[in-house]
Structure formats: C-alpha cells, structure tokens
Amino acid sequence: MTDRTAANGAAASRILLPDPAQDRDEQRLRLLREEIGRLVRDLPGTPTAVTGRVGEAQLEVVWTPDPAAPPAAPAEPAAAAGPAGQAPAAGPPPAPGRTVTAPLVGTFYRAPEPGARPFVEAGDRVVAGQTIGIVEAMKLMNHVASEWDGVVAEVLAEDAMAVEYGQALLRIEPDET
C-alpha cells in the first residue's frame, strides 16, 4: 500500500506494511472457516449449531444424526464357522429398544465434568434432544442427544471409554406412540 501525500501537501511516498498479527488472525479465521465448511459438508445428519472462535481457535458443531442413514455397526469378530455346509450359529437376539450410538470416534463421557453426576442412568426418563453424554474428539466436546422420548434401559459405554463411530452408547425403551 502506498501513500503519496505528505503533511505539507508535497508529493511523498510511504509504504505501509501489513500488521503481522492481523495477518495471523485472518489466516486462522480462514482456516477455521474451511474446517467448519468441511465438517458441515462431511458430517452425517443436519448441523443445528456451529460456533467458531479465532482467539484460542475453538470450533464447536452440534448436529442431529440423519435418521435415513443407518448407524454403522461396531466391528465384531467373525462368527465361528460351523461344520461344512452349515451356516454359523445365530447370536442372541437383539435387545429391544432403540440404541443411541456414537456420532464420531472419540472418548465418551457420561458426565459434564469429572466427579459430576452422569447425564443419565439406567431407569431415567429422557426426552428427544436431551443430552445423554459427550464424545470428545480433538479437544472438542460433542454433545450426544437422545432421538426418542422414553426410559434409559441400559448404559452400554463406560465413562472415559474410547468409542468408534456408530458404537452403541446406551439403549432406550421409547414411549409408545
């Protein structure tokens, strides 16, 4: 940038250098916007809230899983093969109710902070949209919500447990509709 006017009206030339701190903040903001765009585009479901901060570079995305997309089942060991020509023995029937699954890979927390009461316990009544836990991924706390009104039948994931995308966290007996 060049300024060609001097204070006394005479022609002058002065070069104004960009502020390095402002350039860093602009670069951080650009990178944060790009990351938000990638997350919103790639996450399964519909984003319901997006927060981005440049100072301390915080990013938080809250979304509702896509009900049309089936949750990915956690990896299970292959069933033992039976005698030649026979199918492997069927496992136990699936438990009744609806399963809340991990929306991403991370660490599952049952409570909002260490030592606090868990969000939910077996037997608790929940409503659709209620937080049932948090999955931390890359220092971001992602709230996991129930998709149904009902009663928590079983908590399947322990506090501070590493979880995979689609892994069952808890089971809910939904209200009859």
ZIGIVEN-V384072 format. One record per residue. N is the residue number from 0. OMEGA is omega in radians with two decimals (* if undefined). NEAR is the number of other C-alpha atoms within 8 Angstrom. D_LAST is the distance of its C-alpha to the last C-alpha in Angstrom with 1 decimal. Layout:
# ZIGIVEN-V384072
n->[N | N]
omega->[OMEGA | OMEGA]
near->[NEAR | NEAR]
d_last->[D_LAST | D_LAST]
This chain:
# ZIGIVEN-V384072
n->[0 | 1 | 2 | 3 | 4 | 5 | 6 | 7 | 8 | 9 | 10 | 11 | 12 | 13 | 14 | 15 | 16 | 17 | 18 | 19 | 20 | 21 | 22 | 23 | 24 | 25 | 26 | 27 | 28 | 29 | 30 | 31 | 32 | 33 | 34 | 35 | 36 | 37 | 38 | 39 | 40 | 41 | 42 | 43 | 44 | 45 | 46 | 47 | 48 | 49 | 50 | 51 | 52 | 53 | 54 | 55 | 56 | 57 | 58 | 59 | 60 | 61 | 62 | 63 | 64 | 65 | 66 | 67 | 68 | 69 | 70 | 71 | 72 | 73 | 74 | 75 | 76 | 77 | 78 | 79 | 80 | 81 | 82 | 83 | 84 | 85 | 86 | 87 | 88 | 89 | 90 | 91 | 92 | 93 | 94 | 95 | 96 | 97 | 98 | 99 | 100 | 101 | 102 | 103 | 104 | 105 | 106 | 107 | 108 | 109 | 110 | 111 | 112 | 113 | 114 | 115 | 116 | 117 | 118 | 119 | 120 | 121 | 122 | 123 | 124 | 125 | 126 | 127 | 128 | 129 | 130 | 131 | 132 | 133 | 134 | 135 | 136 | 137 | 138 | 139 | 140 | 141 | 142 | 143 | 144 | 145 | 146 | 147 | 148 | 149 | 150 | 151 | 152 | 153 | 154 | 155 | 156 | 157 | 158 | 159 | 160 | 161 | 162 | 163 | 164 | 165 | 166 | 167 | 168 | 169 | 170 | 171 | 172 | 173 | 174 | 175 | 176]
omega->[-3.10 | 3.08 | -3.03 | -3.12 | 3.11 | -3.11 | -3.11 | 3.11 | 3.14 | 3.11 | 3.11 | 3.12 | -3.13 | 3.13 | 3.10 | -3.13 | 3.11 | 3.12 | -3.10 | 3.14 | 3.11 | 3.10 | 3.12 | 3.13 | 3.12 | 3.11 | 3.10 | 3.13 | 3.12 | 3.12 | 3.12 | 3.10 | 3.12 | -3.13 | 3.09 | 3.12 | 3.11 | -3.12 | -3.13 | -3.13 | -2.98 | -3.11 | 3.05 | 3.11 | -3.05 | 3.08 | 3.09 | 3.09 | 3.09 | 3.11 | 3.07 | 3.10 | 3.10 | 3.08 | -3.05 | 3.00 | 3.13 | 3.11 | 3.12 | 3.12 | 3.07 | -3.13 | 3.08 | 3.12 | 3.13 | -3.10 | 3.14 | -3.11 | 3.12 | 3.12 | 3.11 | 3.12 | 3.09 | -3.13 | 3.11 | 3.10 | 3.14 | 3.13 | 3.13 | -3.13 | 3.10 | 3.09 | -3.09 | 3.08 | 3.13 | 3.08 | 3.08 | -3.13 | 3.13 | 3.11 | 3.13 | 3.14 | -3.13 | 3.14 | 3.12 | 3.11 | -3.14 | -3.10 | 3.01 | -3.07 | 3.12 | -3.13 | 3.13 | 3.11 | 3.11 | 3.11 | -3.10 | 3.06 | -3.13 | -3.08 | -3.13 | 3.10 | -3.13 | 3.11 | -3.14 | 3.09 | 3.10 | 3.09 | 3.14 | 3.04 | 3.05 | -3.13 | 3.12 | 3.04 | 3.11 | 3.05 | 3.13 | -3.14 | -3.14 | 3.10 | 3.11 | -3.14 | 3.13 | 2.97 | 3.11 | 3.08 | 3.13 | 3.10 | 3.09 | 3.14 | -3.11 | -3.13 | 3.09 | -3.06 | 3.03 | 3.09 | -3.03 | 2.91 | 3.12 | -3.11 | 3.09 | -3.12 | -3.05 | 3.02 | -3.01 | -3.11 | 3.13 | 3.09 | 3.12 | -3.13 | 3.03 | -3.11 | 3.10 | 3.06 | 3.10 | -3.14 | -3.14 | 3.12 | 3.06 | -3.12 | -3.11 | 2.98 | -3.07 | 3.07 | 3.07 | 3.11 | *]
near->[5 | 7 | 9 | 8 | 9 | 9 | 5 | 4 | 6 | 7 | 7 | 8 | 9 | 7 | 7 | 7 | 5 | 6 | 6 | 6 | 6 | 8 | 9 | 8 | 9 | 8 | 8 | 10 | 10 | 8 | 8 | 13 | 9 | 8 | 8 | 11 | 8 | 8 | 8 | 9 | 6 | 6 | 7 | 7 | 9 | 10 | 10 | 8 | 7 | 10 | 8 | 11 | 10 | 10 | 5 | 5 | 9 | 10 | 11 | 10 | 10 | 10 | 9 | 8 | 8 | 8 | 6 | 4 | 6 | 5 | 6 | 7 | 6 | 9 | 4 | 4 | 4 | 4 | 6 | 6 | 8 | 9 | 5 | 4 | 5 | 7 | 6 | 8 | 8 | 4 | 4 | 4 | 4 | 4 | 4 | 5 | 9 | 8 | 9 | 12 | 11 | 14 | 9 | 10 | 11 | 11 | 12 | 15 | 13 | 13 | 13 | 11 | 5 | 5 | 5 | 7 | 6 | 9 | 10 | 9 | 9 | 9 | 8 | 8 | 8 | 11 | 10 | 9 | 8 | 8 | 10 | 11 | 15 | 15 | 16 | 12 | 11 | 5 | 5 | 9 | 9 | 11 | 10 | 11 | 11 | 13 | 8 | 11 | 11 | 11 | 13 | 16 | 11 | 10 | 11 | 8 | 9 | 9 | 8 | 8 | 9 | 8 | 11 | 10 | 11 | 12 | 11 | 12 | 11 | 13 | 14 | 14 | 11 | 10 | 8 | 3 | 2]
d_last->[67.0 | 70.5 | 71.9 | 75.2 | 76.3 | 78.3 | 78.5 | 82.0 | 81.0 | 82.7 | 80.8 | 79.2 | 76.7 | 74.1 | 71.3 | 68.1 | 66.2 | 62.4 | 61.0 | 59.9 | 57.2 | 55.7 | 55.8 | 54.0 | 51.3 | 51.0 | 50.8 | 48.1 | 46.1 | 46.6 | 45.5 | 42.4 | 41.4 | 42.0 | 39.8 | 37.0 | 37.3 | 37.2 | 34.1 | 32.1 | 33.2 | 32.7 | 29.5 | 26.4 | 23.8 | 24.4 | 26.6 | 25.3 | 28.6 | 32.0 | 34.9 | 38.4 | 41.5 | 45.1 | 46.6 | 45.7 | 43.8 | 40.2 | 37.3 | 33.6 | 30.7 | 27.0 | 24.7 | 21.1 | 21.1 | 20.9 | 17.6 | 19.6 | 22.2 | 21.6 | 22.7 | 26.2 | 26.4 | 29.0 | 32.3 | 32.8 | 36.1 | 36.9 | 36.4 | 39.7 | 41.1 | 41.8 | 45.0 | 46.2 | 44.1 | 41.0 | 37.8 | 36.9 | 35.0 | 31.2 | 29.8 | 27.3 | 23.9 | 21.4 | 19.6 | 15.9 | 13.6 | 14.0 | 17.5 | 18.7 | 22.1 | 25.3 | 25.6 | 29.4 | 32.3 | 33.4 | 33.4 | 30.2 | 30.4 | 28.0 | 29.6 | 30.9 | 34.5 | 36.5 | 36.5 | 33.4 | 30.3 | 27.7 | 24.8 | 22.5 | 23.2 | 21.4 | 19.4 | 18.8 | 15.6 | 15.1 | 13.4 | 13.3 | 17.0 | 18.5 | 21.6 | 21.6 | 25.1 | 27.9 | 29.6 | 33.2 | 35.0 | 38.5 | 38.5 | 35.3 | 32.4 | 29.1 | 26.0 | 23.1 | 19.7 | 16.2 | 14.0 | 10.7 | 9.8 | 10.6 | 13.9 | 16.9 | 17.7 | 21.0 | 23.3 | 25.1 | 27.6 | 30.4 | 31.6 | 34.2 | 33.4 | 34.2 | 31.2 | 31.1 | 28.9 | 25.7 | 26.4 | 23.6 | 23.6 | 20.8 | 17.8 | 14.4 | 12.0 | 8.6 | 6.3 | 3.8 | 0.0]
